Amino acid sequence: MTWKLSKTCQFQGHAIKYEVKGSGPALVMIHGTPWSSYNLRHLIDGLSKTHTVYFYDLLGYGQSSKPDSNVSLGIQNEVLNHLLDVWGLNEPAILGHDFGGSTVLRTHLLNHREFSKIVLINPVALSPWGSPFFKHVNLYEEAFAGIPDYIHEAVVRAYIATAAFKPLASNVENVTVAPWLGEIGKAAFYRQIAQAKSSYTEEVQARYPEISVPVLILWGEEDVWIPAEKGADLHQLISSSVYQTVPHAGHLVIEENPESLLNFISPFLKSEVT
């Protein structure tokens, strides 16, 4: 499958690739790591029937620039804040998966951007987080970036596989892995992991009780990256939230069971009261 983002926005001299699809109220969608907007395609297709969906690849990911500089959660909220200005959006609905969820929360609380409704899917929201693999890459980024290409590809494929409860289709895995291959992609893969620090969620998590906008928290029940109990904890911190789990799906629920996600998200976005 060809996944091409045709539009470009400049952020601090770097290209952010994005696309807009559908018609209706504005909805912004943000992927996480090590994914790209491609992995949100099922939700984009479903929700663009009722909304104008704005989606993009994070700085350092997918088809966007992969600079040898800051691509951490500490910059992603600034990228989103900039895009919202470029798009001229005022209080859109917003959806974020994994790091995308973190970016939504940071943009809302640190950049004071208002959203009409927030959907969080297996978000990286509560510290501590970070697998042993993350910690190893953090310590030895240069060594990881220097491994042979064939070993690197095997590492990426094995790592991605752990996010799903059921094996991904080979074509989906291939498209997901592709941005991380080659000299630039390989360096970018380890760079974004090395820069992933819990301090970026610690900076905002004490402020989650301030959130008053309607929030829908969705979680794959079989998530081994971030257990579903974290979702329940996040729900307790955000009084305006609703929490739902999705069976037979892991962290990559956006690929494994998008139909169930849409069954929750569509009525939530349409409702006047949650």
C-alpha positions in Angstrom: 0.0 0.0 0.0 1.2 3.5 -0.9 0.8 6.0 1.9 1.7 9.5 0.8 1.2 12.8 2.7 1.0 15.5 0.0 1.2 18.7 2.1 4.2 20.3 3.8 4.6 22.7 6.7 7.9 24.1 7.9 8.7 24.0 11.6 12.1 25.5 12.6 13.5 24.7 9.2 12.2 21.1 9.2 9.4 19.7 6.9 6.3 18.3 8.6 4.2 16.3 6.2 0.5 16.3 6.6 -2.8 15.7 4.9 -6.5 16.7 5.3 -9.4 14.4 4.5 -13.1 14.5 4.8 -15.6 17.3 5.7 -17.4 18.4 8.8 -16.1 19.5 12.2 -12.3 19.5 12.6 -10.6 16.5 14.1 -6.8 16.3 14.6 -5.2 12.9 14.8 -1.7 12.2 16.1 0.3 8.9 16.0 2.8 7.7 18.5 6.2 5.8 18.4 7.5 4.0 16.4 4.5 4.5 14.2 3.4 7.1 11.6 0.1 8.4 10.4 -0.2 5.3 8.2 -1.1 3.3 11.3 -4.1 5.6 12.0 -5.4 5.0 8.4 -8.4 2.9 9.6 -9.5 5.6 12.0 -8.9 8.3 9.5 -11.0 6.5 6.9 -13.8 5.9 9.4 -13.9 9.4 11.0 -13.4 11.4 7.8 -17.0 10.4 6.9 -18.2 12.8 9.5 -15.2 15.1 10.2 -12.5 17.1 8.5 -9.5 15.0 9.7 -6.1 16.7 9.9 -3.2 14.2 10.3 0.5 14.4 10.1 3.8 12.6 10.8 5.6 13.7 14.0 8.9 15.5 13.6 11.5 12.7 13.2 8.9 10.1 12.1 7.4 8.8 8.9 7.6 11.2 6.0 8.5 14.2 8.1 12.1 15.4 8.4 14.3 13.3 10.6 16.9 15.9 11.9 19.8 15.1 14.1 18.3 17.3 16.8 15.5 17.4 19.3 12.6 15.1 18.3 11.5 14.4 21.8 8.1 14.8 23.5 9.5 18.2 24.6 9.3 19.5 21.0 6.3 17.6 19.7 3.7 19.8 21.5 5.4 22.8 19.9 5.0 21.2 16.5 1.3 20.6 17.1 0.8 24.1 18.5 2.4 25.5 15.3 0.3 23.2 13.1 -2.9 24.3 14.8 -2.0 27.9 13.9 -1.2 27.0 10.3 -4.5 25.2 10.0 -6.4 28.0 11.7 -8.1 25.6 14.1 -9.9 26.8 17.2 -10.9 24.1 19.7 -11.0 21.1 17.3 -11.6 17.6 18.6 -8.3 15.8 18.9 -7.2 12.2 19.1 -3.8 10.8 20.1 -2.3 7.3 20.3 0.8 6.5 22.4 3.2 9.5 22.2 0.4 11.2 20.3 -1.7 11.1 23.5 1.2 12.6 25.5 1.5 15.4 22.8 -2.2 16.2 23.1 -2.0 16.5 26.9 1.1 18.6 26.8 -0.3 20.9 24.2 -3.5 21.3 26.1 -1.8 22.0 29.5 1.5 23.7 28.5 0.5 25.5 25.3 -3.0 26.3 26.6 -4.7 25.0 23.5 -8.4 24.3 23.9 -10.0 21.2 22.4 -13.7 20.4 22.1 -13.1 16.8 22.9 -10.1 14.6 23.5 -9.6 10.9 22.6 -6.6 9.1 24.1 -5.7 5.6 22.9 -3.1 3.7 25.0 -1.4 7.0 25.8 2.0 7.4 27.3 0.7 9.6 30.1 1.8 8.4 33.5 5.4 8.0 34.8 7.3 5.8 35.1 7.4 4.3 31.6 10.1 3.0 29.3 11.1 -0.6 28.5 14.5 -2.1 29.2 15.1 -1.7 25.5 14.5 2.1 25.7 16.9 2.3 28.6 19.6 0.4 26.8 19.3 2.6 23.7 19.4 5.7 25.9 22.7 4.5 27.2 24.2 3.2 24.0 22.5 5.2 21.2 25.6 5.5 19.1 26.4 1.7 19.3 22.8 0.8 18.3 22.9 3.2 15.4 26.1 1.5 14.1 24.8 -2.0 13.9 24.6 -3.6 10.4 21.4 -2.8 8.5 20.1 -6.4 8.4 20.4 -6.7 12.2 18.7 -3.3 12.6 15.8 -4.3 10.5 15.4 -7.5 12.5 15.4 -5.4 15.7 12.8 -3.0 14.4 10.5 -5.8 13.3 10.9 -7.7 16.6 10.2 -4.6 18.6 7.1 -3.7 16.6 5.8 -7.2 16.9 5.7 -6.9 20.7 3.2 -4.1 20.5 0.5 -6.3 19.0 -1.5 -9.0 20.6 -1.9 -10.8 17.3 0.7 -10.9 14.5 0.5 -8.0 12.0 -0.1 -8.7 8.3 3.2 -8.7 6.5 2.3 -5.8 4.3 1.3 -3.7 7.3 4.6 -4.6 9.1 6.6 -3.7 5.9 5.0 -0.2 5.6 5.4 0.4 9.3 9.1 -0.6 9.3 10.0 1.2 6.1 10.6 4.8 7.5 13.2 3.4 9.9 15.4 1.8 7.3 18.4 3.2 5.5 21.1 5.4 7.0 18.7 8.3 7.9 15.9 6.0 9.1 18.2 3.9 11.3 19.7 6.9 13.1 16.2 8.4 13.5 14.9 5.2 15.1 17.4 5.1 17.9 17.4 8.9 18.2 13.7 9.1 19.1 14.1 6.2 21.6 17.2 7.8 23.2 15.3 11.0 23.7 12.2 9.4 25.2 12.2 10.5 28.9 9.6 10.2 31.6 10.3 13.8 32.6 8.1 14.9 29.8 5.0 13.3 31.4 6.1 14.1 34.9 6.0 17.7 33.8 2.3 17.6 33.3 0.7 14.6 35.0 0.1 16.5 38.3 -2.1 18.8 36.3 -4.4 16.2 34.8 -7.1 16.9 37.4 -7.3 20.4 35.8 -8.7 19.0 32.6 -12.4 19.7 32.2 -13.0 19.0 28.5 -14.7 15.6 27.8 -12.1 12.9 27.4 -12.4 9.3 26.1 -9.7 6.9 27.2 -9.4 3.7 25.2 -7.0 0.9 25.9 -6.1 -2.5 24.4 -6.6 -5.0 27.2 -3.6 -7.0 26.2 -1.1 -4.1 26.1 2.3 -5.4 27.4 4.0 -2.0 26.7 1.7 0.0 29.0 -0.8 -2.2 31.0 -4.5 -1.3 31.0 -4.2 -0.5 34.7 -2.5 2.7 33.7 -5.6 3.7 31.8 -7.7 3.1 34.9 -5.3 5.3 36.9 -5.5 8.1 34.2 -9.3 7.9 34.3 -9.2 8.5 38.0 -7.1 11.6 37.6 -9.3 13.2 34.9 -12.8 13.6 36.3 -14.3 14.4 32.9 -13.1 11.2 31.3 -14.7 7.9 30.2 -12.6 4.8 30.2 -13.2 1.8 27.9 -11.0 -1.3 27.2 -10.8 -3.1 24.0 -10.5 -6.9 24.2 -8.1 -9.1 22.1 -5.9 -6.2 21.3 -2.6 -4.9 22.5 -0.8 -1.5 22.4 -1.3 -1.4 18.7 -5.1 -1.6 19.0 -5.3 1.0 16.2 -4.2 -1.8 13.8 -5.7 -4.7 15.6 -9.3 -3.6 16.3 -10.1 -0.3 14.7 -13.7 -1.2 14.4 -14.2 -1.4 18.1 -12.4 1.9 18.5 -14.7 3.6 16.0 -17.7 2.2 17.8 -16.6 4.1 20.9 -15.1 7.2 19.2 -17.9 8.1 16.8 -20.7 8.4 19.3 -18.4 10.2 21.7 -17.6 12.8 19.1 -21.2 13.2 18.1 -22.6 13.5 21.7 -23.4 16.8 23.3 -22.8 15.5 26.8 -20.5 12.7 28.0 
